[in-house]
Amino acid sequence: MGKKLTEAQIERYQRDGFVYPIDAFTAEEARRYRRAMEEFEAAHGTELTRGHNFKPHLLFTWVDEIVHHPAIVDAVEDVIGPDIRLFHLSVWPKNAGDAAYVSWHQDATYFGLEPPVEVTAWVALTDASIEAGCMEVVPGSHTLGQLHHAENSEATHNLLSRGQTITVDLDTSRTEFMPVRAGQFSLHHTLLVHNSRPNLSADRRIGLGLSYIPTNVHCTSRTRLTAMLVRGTDRYGHFDDEPRPRVDFGAAERAVHADAVARFRASNAEQTSRYASAVR
Ligand SMILES: O=C(O)CCC(=O)C(=O)O
């Protein structure tokens, strides 16, 4: 038995590369978080979607609260150990009936993490059913290593920033959907092959993808990245510390966020060209 996961859940993560559903908070708390997000979107006339969806834990105290939620961090500790940094965070919203989707990919592709040890907790702020376009995974694909991806910047409905898609033939005859209810989360391995289809339900589907790494993992980019120490100690110093937000969308918070996102995008671009020259 781990801190949060059962032995069977830990084994499932190791064998299949994912585990779900896991309880974090109540549906009422999920509604509170959703309200905070949508009030911000309405006040600023913007949606926290592609282009505006990176690292909001540096801007909003309510996202910071989720990043540190004991149920989530305990489950993460069960699969990557006690010294944990948050490497990245993306918001994944799909409006009711819109065409947004996510193509088949592996998260590791442009992260440049060495060793490639990273787990994403996908936390649902709304029910993410099969109809609403929850994630779909290829069980066991985290053991295939890094697969070839191609970019498609014209795929405007693809929520991935570079429209990257796996190009090798995939056996998708045995996929599994990962539906989760508001307040629940799933965990998936950085090399797990996954996608998600459009939201055909009558409500918006919103999830937060929290990417955690053990502190020994480093990024191979020349750009030095930021990451938040969430639990334990860091004896390695591979990242600059990200401070926790004190107020929502304050001036200091916006400056920290802009710097962290700029560095993340620069690293991503470096990894993209390195990846392209390595695989061609
Ligand atoms: O939210 C989605 O539909 C996809 C999320 C995803 O690809 C991820 O968290 O890695």
The ligand as a Gaussian input file, in Angstrom:
#p B3LYP/6-31G(d) Opt

LIG

0 1
 O       -7.017000      16.894000     -21.912000
 C       -6.843000      16.216000     -22.917000
 O       -7.758000      15.910000     -23.654000
 C       -5.466000      15.705000     -23.246000
 C       -4.502000      15.897000     -22.134000
 C       -3.118000      15.437000     -22.421000
 O       -2.754000      15.123000     -23.537000
 C       -2.163000      15.382000     -21.324000
 O       -2.504000      15.744000     -20.181000
 O       -1.023000      14.951000     -21.558000

